[in-house]
Amino acid sequence: MPEEKFRTEEFRVDGEQLLGKIKNLIKEGNIRRVIIQDKEGKVVFEIPLTFGVVGALIAPQLAAIGAIAALLSEATVVVEKSE
């Protein structure tokens, strides 16, 4: 079985834009994992996404991200995408 390849992308966003950015990334698809880091680079939240996870299954994580966004002034979103 061939090894799955993936690449990472990083985005810097303000806390108030965090939830919207995550929602847009999930809509794009082919995402394996989303990691949210504070401005010092410490991992605050990590969401492993399996293929096809949408709607009600991701709603609790999005609610948690909304709460985190209220606490962060600046965040880095690291996204692992399948190739």
Residue pairs with C-beta under 8 A, 6 or more apart in sequence:
4 82
5 82
5 83
6 32
6 80
6 81
6 82
6 83
7 80
7 81
7 83
8 78
8 79
8 80
8 81
9 78
9 79
9 81
10 76
10 77
10 78
10 79
11 21
11 76
11 77
11 79
12 74
12 75
12 76
12 77
13 21
13 74
13 75
13 76
13 77
14 73
14 74
14 75
15 69
15 70
15 71
15 72
15 73
15 74
15 75
16 69
18 36
18 65
18 68
18 69
18 72
18 75
18 77
19 62
19 65
19 66
19 69
21 77
22 34
22 36
22 62
22 65
22 77
23 62
25 31
25 34
25 77
25 79
26 34
26 49
26 54
26 58
30 81
30 82
31 49
31 79
31 80
31 81
31 82
32 48
32 49
32 80
32 81
32 82
33 46
33 47
33 48
33 49
33 79
33 80
34 46
34 47
34 49
34 77
34 78
34 79
34 80
35 43
35 45
35 46
35 47
35 77
35 78
35 79
35 80
36 43
36 44
36 45
36 46
36 65
36 68
36 75
36 76
36 77
36 78
37 43
37 44
37 75
37 76
37 77
37 78
38 44
38 72
38 74
38 75
38 76
39 72
39 73
39 74
39 75
39 76
41 76
44 68
44 72
44 75
45 64
45 65
45 68
47 58
47 61
47 65
49 58
68 75
69 75
